[in-house]
């Protein structure tokens, strides 16, 4: 399977307080990839780098087979983009905005743009400056879809929209994907929303990717275990992956580990180090997301995510 997006060892620093560090992301072609992270984690910065709006210090980016920034004109012509904030001229009407946007894309589908305008109940003569946030969000999706892109990059496309508008926007995206098998890279902190339709998920925290896997793996294979007398350094060749670890909450002894690939009987793999597994809890997407963020912040606990002193 080829990949629609590949990021390898990306580094970028806009100032002293934040940096994207050694970021590596793989988005398979045809996937709906949910890019999760709290506000300020670097999701929008990553999107801006992909779109050529910022230049990395080091690393490589490939989008639709083209190197960024060298092949940017070709890749942008095949990429529909919805930014976090609308970037349309407020004096233009809805109809003028559609016609203006369509002039830049040879694949523009004017007939479908009209159908989406009717589906979204957008008044052609309404000026952009007078649109509600929901109407502006629907128009941005309309413009991105009407250019018939191979790749959709959506940065918090439903943030602040009411449930009805969110449903309309996401339904239009899913209809397009089912028809064309386009790839979607959607940045969001709305976890339950992404859980319903994404088939891949990446979790970003403080400019670092702390997890990336198929959604089904995230939902079915991520567990929280409580380990009593945990070793400072885990035994080699464990049959599961430790995604993070931290002291247990409250009166519980030992540490809480977030692990991937846990199955029954794996507690024996820790027995040689004297550790005892006391509890195993299945996590839904939101719980797994929260636990990953907690264990990815070593400055809080004074140790690295794998248990070594940080």
HUNORQUI-V777663 format. One record per residue. N is the residue number from 0. PHI is phi in radians with two decimals (* if undefined). Layout:
BEGIN
n = (N:N)
phi = (PHI:PHI)
END
This chain:
BEGIN
n = (0:1:2:3:4:5:6:7:8:9:10:11:12:13:14:15:16:17:18:19:20:21:22:23:24:25:26:27:28:29:30:31:32:33:34:35:36:37:38:39:40:41:42:43:44:45:46:47:48:49:50:51:52:53:54:55:56:57:58:59:60:61:62:63:64:65:66:67:68:69:70:71:72:73:74:75:76:77:78:79:80:81:82:83:84:85:86:87:88:89:90:91:92:93:94:95:96:97:98:99:100:101:102:103:104:105:106:107:108:109:110:111:112:113:114:115:116:117:118:119:120:121:122:123:124:125:126:127:128:129:130:131:132:133:134:135:136:137:138:139:140:141:142:143:144:145:146:147:148:149:150:151:152:153:154:155:156:157:158:159:160:161:162:163:164:165:166:167:168:169:170:171:172:173:174:175:176:177:178:179:180:181:182:183:184:185:186:187:188:189:190:191:192:193:194:195:196:197:198:199:200:201:202:203:204:205:206:207:208:209:210:211:212:213:214:215:216:217:218:219:220:221:222:223:224:225:226:227:228:229:230:231:232:233:234:235:236:237:238:239:240:241:242:243:244:245:246:247:248:249:250:251:252:253:254:255:256:257:258:259:260:261:262:263:264:265:266:267:268:269:270:271:272:273:274:275:276:277:278:279:280:281:282:283:284:285:286:287:288:289:290:291:292:293:294:295:296:297:298:299:300:301:302:303:304:305:306:307:308:309)
phi = (*:-1.41:-1.99:-1.35:-2.33:-2.33:-2.08:-2.30:1.03:-1.39:-2.29:-2.72:-2.41:-1.41:-2.92:-1.45:-1.65:-2.59:-2.68:-1.61:-2.15:0.83:-1.40:-2.26:-2.36:-2.24:-1.99:-1.10:-1.09:1.50:-1.45:-1.87:-1.82:-1.57:-1.76:-1.66:3.01:-1.18:-1.03:1.54:-1.33:2.00:-1.13:-1.14:-1.06:-1.10:-1.08:-1.09:-1.15:-1.08:-1.51:1.34:-1.54:-2.56:-1.92:-1.25:-1.31:-2.81:1.83:-2.27:-2.30:-2.20:-2.21:0.92:1.44:-1.91:-1.31:-1.83:-1.68:-1.01:-1.77:-1.02:-1.00:-1.20:-1.20:-1.16:-1.18:-1.97:-2.13:-1.59:-2.22:-2.08:-1.34:-1.08:-2.10:-1.00:-2.18:-1.75:-1.25:-1.14:-1.40:-1.37:-1.42:-1.01:-1.12:-1.15:-1.11:-1.12:-1.14:-1.09:-1.12:-1.14:-1.20:-1.59:-2.22:-1.14:-1.61:-1.02:-1.92:-1.11:-1.12:-1.25:-1.05:-1.15:-1.13:-1.14:-1.06:-1.20:-1.07:-1.47:0.98:-1.67:-1.36:-0.99:-1.56:-1.24:-1.46:-0.99:-1.14:-1.77:-1.29:-1.25:-1.09:-1.16:-1.14:-1.13:-1.11:-1.16:-1.14:-1.10:-1.13:-0.98:-1.13:-1.18:-1.31:-1.24:-1.47:0.96:-1.39:-1.40:-2.32:-1.93:-1.98:-2.08:-1.82:0.86:-1.20:-2.01:-1.11:1.45:-1.55:-1.31:-0.99:-1.17:-1.15:-1.01:-1.10:-1.10:-1.13:-1.18:-1.09:-1.12:-1.12:-1.15:-1.08:-1.13:-1.10:-1.13:-1.41:-2.02:1.07:-1.18:-1.62:-2.18:-2.01:-2.07:-1.58:-2.88:-1.98:-1.56:-1.14:-1.10:-1.12:-1.24:-1.06:-1.29:-2.40:-1.38:-1.93:-2.36:-2.50:-2.19:-2.04:-1.93:-2.50:0.91:1.35:-2.16:-1.44:-1.80:-2.86:-2.68:-2.97:-1.04:-1.03:-1.11:-1.13:-1.04:-1.32:-1.89:-1.97:-1.54:-2.23:-1.96:-2.11:-1.84:-2.01:-1.63:0.95:-1.23:-1.31:-1.11:-2.09:-1.05:-1.04:-1.24:1.05:-1.13:-1.39:-2.37:-1.81:-1.53:-1.54:-3.07:-2.62:-2.80:-1.05:-1.16:-1.35:1.12:-1.55:-1.17:-1.46:1.49:-2.20:-1.82:-1.96:-1.81:-2.25:-2.09:1.49:-1.30:-2.36:-1.02:1.60:-1.34:-1.02:-1.10:-1.18:-1.70:-1.08:-1.12:-1.63:1.51:-1.46:-2.21:-1.56:-1.73:-2.46:-2.30:-2.14:-1.32:-2.05:-1.40:-1.06:-1.14:-1.11:-1.10:-1.07:-1.10:-1.12:-1.10:-1.16:-1.10:-1.41:-1.58:-1.95:-1.12:-1.13:-1.31:-1.85:1.36:-2.58:-1.37:-1.00:-1.71:1.75:-1.43:-1.06:-1.67)
END
